[in-house]
């Protein structure tokens, strides 16, 4: 017998959404399909972050395999963080052997006919989201660079660079040098190559 977790969410900004129109339908669906309801995870918070109390408990329980499938009203009730984080949540569930199903979006079902197509589409959207974020970051940094503002961490002093080189000549690995000087391994590598 399949055990499901019901996830319902509304925020104060939602118009026309309430627990009263999500939970009864989720329960009805579970009952009609002979599912056992493990628990109802209900919250009144924005879906713009994964730092929602019930969402976190849901994932902790999913990791423990306390249920087989997460049933939610729609993807925007599950998460509004964007394509990449949402895809990561769905992949994480599947990695733990837990499925997911949207009540109102029949194509969004981890065991459905269109699973591979939907995951592929979400992955493509997530990739585009990463590209747009990178472009926005670069565009935001360009005016600062034009003003002569140096971006990134401050440069290391000549004394620190000389110390790095001496330690390297002494036979220490980049990792050992980084630990001794309290620098990241990538910083050590950067200055030893230069």
N, C-alpha and C positions, 0 to 999 in steps of 0.2 A: 504494500500500500504506500502511496506517495504522501510524504509529509511536506507541507508548505508553510512558509512564513509569509504573512501578509504585511506589506509595507504601505502605509498611507501618510501623506504629508500635505499640509496646506500652510501657507504663510499669510500674514495679515494683509499682504498686497494682492492676494488672489481674489478675483471676483468670480463668483459662481462656483467656486470649489469649496467643499466642506467635507468633513469626515462622514457626514450623513449621506453624501452621494458616492463616496468611495467604499467605505467599509462594508455596508450591506451588500453591494454588488460583488465585492471580492469574496465575501463569505458565501454568497449564493453560488458563485462560480465554483468555488472549492467543493461545496456540498454536492453540486450537480455532477462533478467529475469524481466523486468519491475520495477526495483528498482529506487527509487529517490535518487540521490547522495546529501547527506547533505553537505559534505565538503571533500576536499582532503588534507590530512596531509602528507607533503612531507619534507624529510630532507636528508641532505648529512652528516651523522655522523656515527660513529661506533655503532653497535648494542650491544656492550659489556657492556653497562650500560643503566639503565632506565632513567638516567638524560639527556634525549634528549628533546629539547624544544617542538617539535611537538608531541612527544610521550606523554609528560606531558599534553599538551593541549587536545590531544585525550582522555586521561583518565578523565580529568576534564569534558569534554563534555559528555563522556559516563556516568559519575556519574549523570549528569543532564538529562540523557535519551534523548539526542537530536537526537539520531539515534537508529535503532534497531540492526544493525549488523556492525561489522568491517570486511572489506574485504581487505586482503593483498595478495601479490604475493606468498610468501612462509613463513614458520615459521622462517627461518633464516633471512628474511627481517624484520619480526616483532620483533624478539629478538634473540640475540646471547649470552645471559647471562648464559645459562645453563638450565637444565631441571627444577630445583626447582623454580627459579624466573619466568620462562616462564609459568609454571603451575600456579603459584600464579597470574600472570597477567590474564590468561584465566579464572581462578576461580573468580577473582575480577569482570571481565566483566559479567560473568554469574550471579554473586550475585546481580548485578545492573539490571539484566534483559536484558543485551545486548549480542547478539550472536557474533560469529566469524566464518570466513571462509577463508581458504587458496585457492587461485585460482589454484595453480599447484599441491596441495596435497589434492585430493578429499576426502580422509579419515579424514581430519582435518576440521570438520564442526560441530559446536555446535548443529545442529539439524539433523546431518547425522546419517546414520545407524550404524556407528562404534564409535559414540561419547563416549560411556561408555568404550569401549575397549581402545581407544586412551588415554583417561584421566587416565585410570588405568595404562597403559604403561608409560605415562609421570610421574605419581605419583611414580611408581616403580623406574624409572630412577632418579627422584628427591631424593628419599630415598637413593639410592646408592651414589649419589653425596654428600649427607650429611655425609654418612659413610666414604667415601674417604677423604673428607675435615677433618673430625675428626682424621682419621688415619695419614694424613699428618701433622696435627698440633702436635699430640703426638710424631710423629717421629722427628719433628723439635725441640721439647722441650727436648727429651731424652738426647742428647749430652750435653746440658746446665746443666741439672740436674746432669749428671755424673761428670761435672766439679765443682759441689758444689753450683751452682747458685740456689738460692731460687726462685721459680716461684710463681706468684700471688701477691696480694697486700702485703705491709709490715705489719708485726705483730703489734698489738697495744701494747702500753707500759703497764707496771704493774699498773701505776697510772690510766690510762684510764679504764683498766679492773676493778680495785677497784671501780671506779666511777660508772661503769655500774652496778656492784653488789649492791652498796649502793642505787642507784635509784630504782633497782628492789625490794630490801627489803622495800623501801618506798612505794611500791604499784603501781608504774608506769608500764604501759604496755610497751612491746618492741617497739611499734610504737612511744609512747610518749618519750621514752628514745632516740630513733633514732633521733627524731626531736630536742630534747633538745641538744644532743651532735653533731648533724650534721653528723650522721653516717647512713648507710643504715640499714634497718630493718634486713636484713640477717646477717650483721656483728654483730649487737647486739645479735641476736639469737645464732650465732656461739659462741660468748664468754660467754654467759650466760649458755649454755649447757656444755661447756668444764669444 
